[in-house]
Amino acid sequence: MPPVKKRTRTYDPAKTRAAVLAQFGHIREAVRVLTPERLALPTRLGDWTVRELVAHVGTTLEGVTRLLDQPEPVKRDATVLDWPFAASANSGAIADTAHRLAEEHPDLVAFLADVERDFTAHLDAHPGTRLLATSAGAMPLADCVVTRTVELVVHTDDLNAAVPGFDIPLDRQALAACTRLLADALAVKAPGASTEVRIPPYAVVQCVEGPRHTRGTPPNVVETDPLTWIRLATGRTRWETVLDEARVSASGERADLGGLLPLMG
């Protein structure tokens, strides 16, 4: 039997845009209450402080605005699923930019408000099909906006982990898109159909080479919650750790995903 070709997941551009702006707004409002002492707290991102992490959050949208101001590529050569594997390639430059912006913008609330206003204006001025020269290649604006859900959800979780008592809410649509994109990226990294990865209520993907199941419960099953999956996929936690803490269930000889994670760091 020939392999079944998997359909590429699609995202509703209007819902994705609303989700990105909602999550960015949650972060912007939370930053209002950060004192200088809290802004100086360390994060789990190397030597970044909370101030530098917040400054970086601004670049998640500012970067799209900047790309829209550049000439449009001639043709598309990347999809949304190429992005996770290219996102950490320029980690040094990303860190340098975060440090610089943190120094240049002492009023982070005003900085984020300006970024949001410019981002919204640029989205209004361009169709979703407009190509952008991203780090992963030339992809449509609508696809690039989907990648912003990953950045914003992951960094919301980073901020909640760094600041005691912080509980920035996660927009449901943003969390869903982030979960699905990272789940699909796993299926790209480890193509196959022997293992089913379940992340209720947002995603189910099949991956890993091996015998394909056709009915009933598959022989290899991994299941976890969205935030645990996102932390695994982005290197915020380790496979062995979540297994020990029973935050993931894994059954079957091909259910060990430890060697495939993280997908991006």
C-alpha positions as CSV (number, residue, x, y, z in Angstrom):
1,M,0.0,0.0,0.0
2,P,1.5,3.4,-0.9
3,P,2.0,5.9,1.9
4,V,-1.0,8.2,2.6
5,K,-0.1,11.8,1.7
6,K,-0.8,14.0,4.7
7,R,-2.7,17.3,4.0
8,T,-1.0,20.5,5.1
9,R,-2.9,22.1,7.9
10,T,-4.4,25.5,7.1
11,Y,-5.0,28.4,9.4
12,D,-7.8,31.0,9.2
13,P,-5.9,34.4,8.7
14,A,-8.5,36.4,10.5
15,K,-8.5,34.2,13.6
16,T,-4.7,34.0,13.6
17,R,-4.4,37.8,13.5
18,A,-6.9,38.1,16.3
19,A,-5.0,35.5,18.4
20,V,-1.7,37.2,17.9
21,L,-3.0,40.6,18.8
22,A,-4.9,39.2,21.8
23,Q,-1.8,37.4,23.2
24,F,0.4,40.4,22.6
25,G,-2.1,42.6,24.4
26,H,-2.1,40.2,27.4
27,I,1.7,40.6,27.6
28,R,1.6,44.4,27.1
29,E,-1.0,44.8,29.9
30,A,1.0,42.5,32.3
31,V,4.2,44.6,31.7
32,R,2.4,47.6,33.1
33,V,2.7,46.2,36.7
34,L,6.4,45.2,36.5
35,T,8.5,47.2,38.9
36,P,12.2,47.9,38.2
37,E,13.1,45.1,40.6
38,R,10.9,42.6,38.7
39,L,12.2,43.7,35.4
40,A,15.7,42.9,36.7
41,L,14.8,39.3,37.6
42,P,16.6,36.5,35.7
43,T,14.8,34.3,33.2
44,R,15.3,30.7,32.0
45,L,16.8,32.1,28.8
46,G,20.5,32.3,29.6
47,D,21.6,35.7,30.8
48,W,18.4,37.5,29.7
49,T,16.5,39.5,32.4
50,V,12.8,40.0,32.3
51,R,13.4,43.4,30.8
52,E,15.3,41.9,27.9
53,L,12.7,39.2,27.4
54,V,10.0,41.8,27.2
55,A,12.0,43.8,24.7
56,H,12.4,40.6,22.7
57,V,8.6,40.1,22.7
58,G,8.4,43.5,20.9
59,T,10.5,42.1,18.1
60,T,8.2,39.2,17.5
61,L,5.8,41.7,15.8
62,E,8.3,44.4,14.9
63,G,10.2,41.9,12.8
64,V,7.1,41.3,10.6
65,T,6.7,45.1,10.2
66,R,10.3,45.4,9.2
67,L,10.1,42.6,6.6
68,L,7.0,44.2,5.1
69,D,9.0,47.4,4.5
70,Q,11.6,45.4,2.5
71,P,11.2,44.4,-1.2
72,E,9.0,41.5,-1.8
73,P,10.7,38.2,-2.8
74,V,10.2,37.0,-6.4
75,K,8.8,33.6,-5.5
76,R,7.8,31.5,-2.5
77,D,10.3,28.9,-1.3
78,A,9.3,28.2,2.3
79,T,6.2,27.1,4.2
80,V,5.2,27.7,7.8
81,L,6.6,24.3,8.7
82,D,10.1,25.4,7.7
83,W,10.1,28.1,10.3
84,P,10.6,26.1,13.5
85,F,13.8,24.6,12.2
86,A,15.3,28.0,11.2
87,A,14.1,30.0,14.1
88,S,17.1,29.4,16.4
89,A,19.8,29.8,13.7
90,N,20.5,33.4,14.6
91,S,20.3,33.1,18.3
92,G,23.3,35.3,18.9
93,A,21.9,38.1,16.8
94,I,18.6,37.7,18.6
95,A,20.2,38.1,22.0
96,D,22.2,41.1,20.9
97,T,19.0,42.8,19.7
98,A,17.2,42.0,22.9
99,H,19.9,43.6,25.0
100,R,20.1,46.7,22.7
101,L,16.3,47.2,22.7
102,A,16.1,46.8,26.5
103,E,18.6,49.7,26.8
104,E,17.0,51.9,24.1
105,H,13.5,51.6,25.5
106,P,13.3,52.3,29.2
107,D,9.5,52.6,28.8
108,L,8.6,49.1,27.7
109,V,4.9,49.7,27.8
110,A,5.2,52.5,25.3
111,F,7.5,50.5,23.2
112,L,5.1,47.6,23.0
113,A,2.2,49.9,22.2
114,D,4.2,51.5,19.3
115,V,5.1,48.0,18.0
116,E,1.4,46.8,18.1
117,R,0.2,50.0,16.4
118,D,2.7,49.7,13.6
119,F,2.1,45.9,13.2
120,T,-1.6,46.4,12.9
121,A,-1.2,49.2,10.3
122,H,1.1,47.1,8.2
123,L,-1.3,44.1,8.3
124,D,-4.1,46.4,7.2
125,A,-2.0,47.6,4.2
126,H,-0.9,44.2,2.9
127,P,-2.7,41.0,1.7
128,G,-2.0,37.7,3.4
129,T,-0.4,36.5,0.2
130,R,2.3,39.1,0.3
131,L,5.7,37.3,0.4
132,L,8.2,38.0,3.2
133,A,11.9,37.2,3.2
134,T,12.0,35.4,6.6
135,S,14.9,33.5,8.1
136,A,13.3,30.3,6.8
137,G,12.8,31.6,3.3
138,A,10.2,33.5,1.4
139,M,6.7,32.7,2.8
140,P,3.3,34.5,2.7
141,L,2.5,37.1,5.4
142,A,-0.4,34.9,6.6
143,D,2.0,32.0,7.3
144,C,4.5,34.3,9.0
145,V,1.7,35.6,11.3
146,V,1.0,32.0,12.4
147,T,4.6,31.7,13.6
148,R,4.0,34.6,15.9
149,T,1.7,32.5,18.0
150,V,4.6,30.3,18.8
151,E,6.8,33.2,19.8
152,L,4.1,34.9,21.9
153,V,2.8,31.7,23.7
154,V,6.3,30.5,24.5
155,H,7.5,33.8,25.8
156,T,4.3,34.3,27.8
157,D,5.2,31.0,29.5
158,D,8.8,32.3,30.0
159,L,7.5,35.4,31.7
160,N,5.1,33.5,33.9
161,A,8.0,31.3,35.0
162,A,10.3,34.2,35.7
163,V,8.1,36.5,37.7
164,P,6.6,35.2,41.0
165,G,2.8,35.4,41.0
166,F,2.6,36.2,37.3
167,D,-0.3,34.6,35.5
168,I,-0.5,36.1,32.0
169,P,-3.4,34.4,30.3
170,L,-3.0,32.4,27.1
171,D,-5.4,33.2,24.3
172,R,-7.1,29.9,23.3
173,Q,-6.7,30.4,19.6
174,A,-3.0,31.4,20.0
175,L,-2.3,28.3,22.2
176,A,-4.1,26.1,19.6
177,A,-2.1,27.4,16.6
178,C,1.2,27.2,18.6
179,T,0.5,23.6,19.6
180,R,-0.5,22.5,16.1
181,L,2.4,24.1,14.4
182,L,4.9,22.5,16.7
183,A,3.1,19.1,16.5
184,D,3.2,19.3,12.7
185,A,6.9,20.2,12.8
186,L,7.5,16.9,14.7
187,A,5.8,15.0,11.9
188,V,8.1,16.7,9.4
189,K,11.2,15.9,11.5
190,A,10.2,12.3,12.0
191,P,7.9,11.3,9.1
192,G,6.0,8.1,9.4
193,A,2.9,6.6,10.9
194,S,3.9,4.2,13.6
195,T,3.4,6.6,16.5
196,E,0.5,8.8,17.3
197,V,1.1,12.0,19.3
198,R,-2.0,13.4,21.0
199,I,-2.1,16.9,22.5
200,P,-5.8,17.4,23.4
201,P,-7.8,19.3,22.7
202,Y,-5.7,20.8,19.8
203,A,-3.7,18.3,17.9
204,V,-3.1,14.7,16.9
205,V,-0.3,13.8,14.5
206,Q,1.3,10.6,13.3
207,C,5.1,10.3,13.0
208,V,8.1,8.0,13.3
209,E,9.0,5.3,10.7
210,G,7.6,1.8,11.3
211,P,4.6,-0.3,10.9
212,R,1.5,1.7,10.1
213,H,-1.7,1.0,12.0
214,T,-5.0,1.0,10.1
215,R,-7.7,0.7,12.8
216,G,-8.2,0.7,16.5
217,T,-5.7,2.0,19.1
218,P,-2.2,2.4,17.5
219,P,0.6,0.4,19.1
220,N,2.6,3.5,20.0
221,V,0.9,6.5,21.6
222,V,2.2,9.6,23.3
223,E,-0.2,12.0,25.0
224,T,0.4,15.2,26.9
225,D,-1.1,18.6,27.5
226,P,-0.5,21.7,25.3
227,L,1.9,23.6,27.6
228,T,4.0,20.5,28.4
229,W,4.3,19.8,24.7
230,I,5.3,23.4,23.9
231,R,7.9,23.3,26.6
232,L,9.3,20.0,25.2
233,A,9.3,21.2,21.6
234,T,11.2,24.4,22.6
235,G,13.6,22.9,25.0
236,R,12.1,24.4,28.2
237,T,11.9,21.0,29.7
238,R,13.3,17.5,29.0
239,W,11.6,14.4,27.9
240,E,12.9,12.4,30.9
241,T,11.7,15.0,33.3
242,V,8.1,15.1,32.1
243,L,8.0,11.3,32.1
244,D,9.2,11.1,35.7
245,E,6.6,13.7,36.7
246,A,3.8,11.9,34.8
247,R,3.1,14.9,32.6
248,V,3.3,12.8,29.5
249,S,2.2,9.2,28.9
250,A,4.1,7.1,26.4
251,S,3.3,3.5,25.4
252,G,4.9,1.3,22.8
253,E,8.5,0.7,21.6
254,R,8.4,3.7,19.3
255,A,6.9,6.1,21.8
256,D,10.2,7.5,23.1
257,L,10.5,11.0,21.6
258,G,13.5,12.0,23.7
259,G,15.9,11.8,20.7
260,L,13.7,14.0,18.5
261,L,13.2,16.9,21.0
262,P,13.6,19.8,21.2
263,L,12.4,20.9,17.8
264,M,13.7,24.4,18.3
265,G,15.6,26.0,21.1
